[in-house]
């Protein structure tokens, strides 16, 4: 039996060419709350239920595309299982806050599967 599991849906990751302008739009124009900002890399805004991750170009897991993220435990175990089943998986990226990989759903949409650090 696998010990890997899905913990939660993470952020919906939205490309942001200009993080200042994107943050201002979502916070000042639409009234969302800024949860955190990681320099010029990433910002998270929320309505209290759903979180949008505003990703600068270098942080976009699927450049130019909106992607849903899913937090898991046992990322390596999941990747081994998926690879054995023939699912195409991307390269594991070691980020400052997580380890992540992009897979595609049956319609070709990017899904970021990640395991938080610490």
C-alpha positions as CSV (number, residue, x, y, z in Angstrom):
1,X,0.0,0.0,0.0
2,X,1.3,3.4,-0.9
3,X,2.0,5.9,1.8
4,X,1.9,8.9,-0.6
5,X,-1.2,11.0,-0.4
6,X,-2.8,14.2,-1.6
7,X,-3.0,16.7,1.2
8,X,-4.9,19.6,-0.5
9,X,-5.3,21.6,-3.7
10,X,-2.7,24.3,-3.6
11,X,-2.6,27.6,-5.5
12,X,-4.1,28.2,-8.9
13,X,-0.9,29.6,-10.5
14,X,-1.4,32.6,-12.8
15,X,1.3,34.0,-15.0
16,X,2.3,37.5,-14.1
17,X,4.8,39.4,-16.3
18,X,4.8,42.4,-13.9
19,X,4.3,41.2,-10.3
20,X,3.6,44.7,-8.9
21,X,0.9,45.4,-11.5
22,X,-0.7,41.9,-11.1
23,X,-0.7,42.2,-7.3
24,X,-2.2,45.7,-7.5
25,X,-5.0,44.5,-9.9
26,X,-6.0,41.5,-7.7
27,X,-5.7,43.4,-4.4
28,X,-6.7,47.0,-5.1
29,X,-9.1,46.5,-8.0
30,X,-10.8,43.2,-7.0
31,X,-10.4,43.3,-3.2
32,X,-8.5,40.1,-2.6
33,X,-6.1,39.9,0.4
34,X,-2.3,39.6,-0.2
35,X,-1.3,36.5,1.8
36,X,2.5,36.8,1.1
37,X,5.0,38.1,-1.4
38,X,8.3,36.4,-2.2
39,X,10.3,39.4,-3.7
40,X,9.8,39.6,-7.4
41,X,9.3,35.9,-7.8
42,X,5.8,35.1,-6.5
43,X,2.8,36.6,-4.7
44,X,-0.2,34.8,-3.2
45,X,-3.6,36.5,-3.0
46,X,-6.8,35.1,-1.6
47,X,-10.5,35.6,-1.0
48,X,-10.2,33.5,2.2
49,X,-11.0,30.2,0.4
50,X,-9.1,30.1,-2.9
51,X,-5.5,31.2,-3.4
52,X,-4.1,32.6,-6.6
53,X,-0.3,32.4,-7.0
54,X,0.9,35.2,-9.2
55,X,4.1,33.8,-10.7
56,X,6.8,35.9,-12.4
57,X,8.2,34.5,-15.6
58,X,11.1,32.6,-14.0
59,X,8.7,31.0,-11.5
60,X,6.0,29.8,-13.9
61,X,5.9,26.0,-13.9
62,X,4.1,25.9,-17.3
63,X,5.2,29.2,-18.9
64,X,2.3,31.4,-20.0
65,X,-0.4,28.9,-18.8
66,X,-2.6,28.9,-15.7
67,X,-1.9,25.7,-13.7
68,X,-3.5,24.1,-10.7
69,X,-1.2,22.8,-7.9
70,X,-1.7,19.9,-5.7
71,X,0.2,19.3,-2.5
72,X,1.2,15.7,-1.7
73,X,3.4,13.7,0.6
74,X,5.6,11.0,-0.9
75,X,6.4,12.8,-4.1
76,X,9.2,10.4,-5.1
77,X,6.9,7.4,-4.5
78,X,4.2,9.0,-6.7
79,X,6.6,9.8,-9.5
80,X,7.9,6.2,-9.5
81,X,4.4,4.8,-9.7
82,X,3.4,7.2,-12.4
83,X,6.5,6.6,-14.5
84,X,5.9,2.8,-14.1
85,X,2.4,3.4,-15.4
86,X,3.7,5.3,-18.5
87,X,2.6,8.8,-17.4
88,X,4.9,11.5,-18.8
89,X,6.2,13.5,-15.9
90,X,8.5,16.6,-16.1
91,X,11.7,17.2,-14.3
92,X,11.7,17.6,-10.5
93,X,12.4,21.3,-9.7
94,X,13.9,22.0,-6.3
95,X,12.4,25.3,-5.2
96,X,13.1,27.3,-2.1
97,X,9.8,26.2,-0.5
98,X,9.0,23.0,-2.2
99,X,9.9,20.2,-4.6
100,X,7.6,20.1,-7.6
101,X,7.0,18.5,-11.0
102,X,4.6,19.3,-13.8
103,X,2.3,16.6,-15.2
104,X,-0.5,17.0,-17.7
105,X,-4.1,15.9,-17.2
106,X,-5.9,14.0,-20.0
107,X,-6.8,17.3,-21.7
108,X,-3.2,18.5,-21.6
109,X,-3.6,21.0,-18.8
110,X,-0.6,21.5,-16.6
111,X,-0.8,20.3,-13.0
112,X,1.9,21.1,-10.5
113,X,2.4,18.3,-8.0
114,X,4.5,19.5,-5.1
115,X,5.8,18.4,-1.7
116,X,6.5,21.3,0.8
117,X,9.8,21.6,2.5
118,X,10.0,21.6,6.2
